[in-house]
């Protein structure tokens, strides 16, 4: 399929999903770029709801990158234990916080390159922070976006970075953040991995997997 055909289909999908999910923002609760960075790290393999419960107390106690950099590792582990993989997450938070203090005066940088230079921070997390905290367009490729992009037929790649670049080519830049959030919400509500609700999907006729399902079942 030519690029312009992909773009046309994406616009149709965006129009539909914008009506279905009008409030397409991250569900993570934060008041600063640092809080969002910490929350996004904690959200790996954990629900946003649980992360928000943990950070409610965490953010009262630790308010700056210096606080996280200096906290005893075991103490931080106990605070974030309910999010799972807490040892690795605690090490990551302490490590990138120390780098923020050393290189960025304790502030989270508003640059993709600078964010990626932080220990343990990948493109997905960096794009979440840029989009949600700084309003800088970015395509977030999490497990939902990766899965739905393949099912819909917008990219043949399986590597998240390659999928990100594929989507950047066909999704209007001003829609990058919303498109990622829309796919995430749609993946949670309708296009569920183990039990997709094709019959309730509003973009079924624009999705390669949906079209196959209709041919087999209707």
Order of alpha helices (4+ residues) and beta strands (2+ residues): alpha-alpha-alpha-alpha-alpha-alpha-alpha-alpha-alpha-alpha-alpha-alpha
